[in-house]
Amino acid sequence: MSDTQPILEVENLCTTFTRGGVALPAVRDVSFNVGKGEVLGLVGESGSGKSVTLRSILGLSRRYGDVTGSVKWMGQDIAQMPERKLRHIRGRDIAMIFQEPMTSLNPLLTVGMQLTETLKAHTDLNRAARRDRAIEMLDHVGIPAAASRLEEYPHQFSGGMRQRVMIAIALAANPKLLLADEPTTALDVTIQAQILDLILSLADELSMGVILVTHDLGVVAQTCNKAAVMYAGRIVEQGDVRQVLRAPRHPYTVGLMRSVPQNVPPRSQLYTVPGTPPSLEALPQGCAFAPRCQSRTDSCMATRPPLESIAQGRSVACFNPVTDAQGAAA
Amino acid sequence: MASIQYILKRLLLMIPTFFLVMIIIFLLVRFLPGDPAIAIAGDRASDADLEAIRERLGLNQPMLVQFWLFVTNTLQGDLGRSILLRAPVIDVIFDRLPTTIFLTLYAVTLSLLIAGPLAFVAALNRNKWPDAVIRTVFQVGLSMPVFYIGLILLTFLAAQLRWFPVGGYGDTFVERLHHMFLPSVTVALYTSAIIMRNLRSAIIEVLDAEYVQFARAKGLPDRLVLGRHVLRNALISTVTLLGLSIGNLMSGTLVTETVFAVPGVGRLMLEAIFARDYPLIQGLTLTFAVLVSVVFLLTDLFQSTLDPRMRLT
């Protein structure tokens, strides 16, 4: 699957916000590919730049900050494309769903309106056909009595149902890539699995690529083909999901893996990665993770390790990568 | 949307409000220094004349009886006779009221036309030069008294350039639009400054909302993102503000109507106060109370049409 020509190629993507005269490098030199029907998991703590990466791909970050690098969609660079042209790619080729179903739907417009306006923007369907398609989509994402709910407003839906509505809106125009920004974080645990299953089965059915932003490694293990771990705005490790999770090379990935409680006795203290992520205003000169890293050396503090390929499709940014033995011991 | 039931309920709730307003008006007039009889008949009236007037107005009756008469008369549409104009108060008010309502609606429309687009320009260019210019100009507008702006406009546009009439009301609708333009602009400059400030910050807040980001991510054209998703949401708080400032708007017409010699209830109120025309003051105060209540109801109804979460029951 991943051998085919990628549909999305992100290269050296950098997004910088300026707050009060101080430059905040939210995303730095992020590069990755997504192939047709491929699911890429983008993992990291809050504030590591995952959401900003997604928004920068779609050009939503430009009005808030500076975006450089290239984002190639089907070979065409869309990073600097003017809004007028870019809007024909948004929603039609690349769609996005957001984290908060409570705030991501317009409270003043009916669900039907919010669904059909996407169709109106991207298709030639007439009014009746748009309505039929809207009902079909709501039905498809598992909303009962879809036809009768078109005239309802978002506040009349539960959180899980709103997330389904958002998915229906995003997929209405048959996109080839879905950017999913922590789509299950705001939902009940029981609903989370349903929504994930829904996204993945739809992706499979429509052979749609997915970039799934999450901080849940369990989700990545179950659902993704590829994984990229982000820390302080940079990708520190990426590769095939089984390799990254089974044999992590970056100490941060190891730390993340250990933070997932597995077979721990009740009332025992849970593992956490010591320290906190650095502030974007004061990133260390060397490796951003070095101050929290147990295997750091002097060179880690002085220079930043580049993201280097260590195997086919697998790369890590670390001077002292974890070996299999160490990883297993951890 | 609001149900008929809700509107009826709100109208019923106005009854205690008006009762309270009537008590206040009644007491205010009774406890004002000076004798209404003297005010009517003048300082040099004889005791017998004064007594006759008091008898006629029922001022010799016990307070409660007087209040009862005031309430029952008012409910029957009898607000007494204006001392100044020698005509029934109710007729005088109904004669002048349409002018003021026309002026107010005209001013509100102009305010929205001025403030709406400029608020968008300011919000979309936040902290850049267009924003700074717009905000500075409106700040100046806010800090100048209404009558002063009115006088400047009158001097330049009406007296010198003769683009607009100096006073009067006009007969046809188009004539009225022309005649009332300067008074309306005068009132609108102040209200539009308030609306602009509020709408600008509302738009800025809504622009960053997740549903607006989602609307952009859907690939909607800018026109729809701004018009359908941003404006509607930003308008909610602005409509509330506009409704609540109807009192200010009304007192604004008081000054404006006087400056531009517009025959509305605002100028009438000022004349009534100077002439100590108590029946007329009472009638006008009650009229203002009714107008404000109706505007509040309309504001709530409009809001509930805009926002489905505000279902009024």
Contacts between the chains, C-beta under 8 A, distances in Angstrom:
chain1	res1	chain2	res2	distance
A	55	B	213	7.6
A	58	B	217	5.8
A	60	B	213	5.8
A	60	B	216	6.0
A	60	B	217	6.3
A	83	B	222	7.0
A	87	B	216	8.0
A	87	B	219	4.6
A	87	B	220	7.1
A	87	B	221	6.3
A	87	B	222	8.0
A	88	B	219	6.5
A	89	B	219	7.1
A	90	B	216	7.0
A	90	B	217	5.8
A	90	B	218	6.7
A	90	B	219	3.6
A	91	B	217	6.6
A	91	B	218	4.2
A	91	B	219	3.1
A	91	B	220	7.5
A	92	B	219	5.9
A	95	B	217	7.1
A	95	B	218	7.6
A	96	B	214	7.6
A	96	B	217	4.2
A	98	B	210	5.7
A	98	B	213	7.1
A	98	B	214	5.7
A	98	B	217	7.8
A	100	B	210	5.8
A	103	B	209	6.8
A	103	B	210	4.4
A	103	B	211	6.5
A	104	B	210	4.4
A	104	B	211	5.6
A	104	B	213	7.7
A	104	B	214	4.7
A	105	B	211	5.7
A	105	B	214	7.2
A	106	B	211	4.4
A	106	B	215	7.0
A	106	B	229	5.5
A	106	B	233	7.2
A	107	B	211	7.5
A	107	B	233	7.6
A	107	B	307	7.2
A	107	B	308	7.4
A	107	B	309	6.0
A	108	B	232	5.2
A	108	B	233	6.0
A	108	B	306	6.5
A	108	B	307	5.9
A	108	B	308	6.6
A	109	B	228	7.2
A	109	B	229	7.6
A	109	B	232	7.9
A	117	B	218	7.3
A	117	B	220	6.2
A	117	B	224	6.7
A	117	B	228	7.5
A	118	B	218	4.7
A	118	B	219	7.2
A	118	B	220	7.5
A	121	B	218	6.8
A	121	B	219	5.4
A	121	B	220	5.3
A	121	B	221	6.8
A	121	B	224	7.6
A	122	B	219	6.2
A	153	B	308	4.3
A	153	B	309	7.2
A	155	B	308	7.2
A	155	B	309	5.2
A	166	B	214	7.4
A	169	B	214	7.9
A	169	B	218	6.7
A	170	B	217	8.0
A	170	B	218	7.7
A	173	B	219	7.9
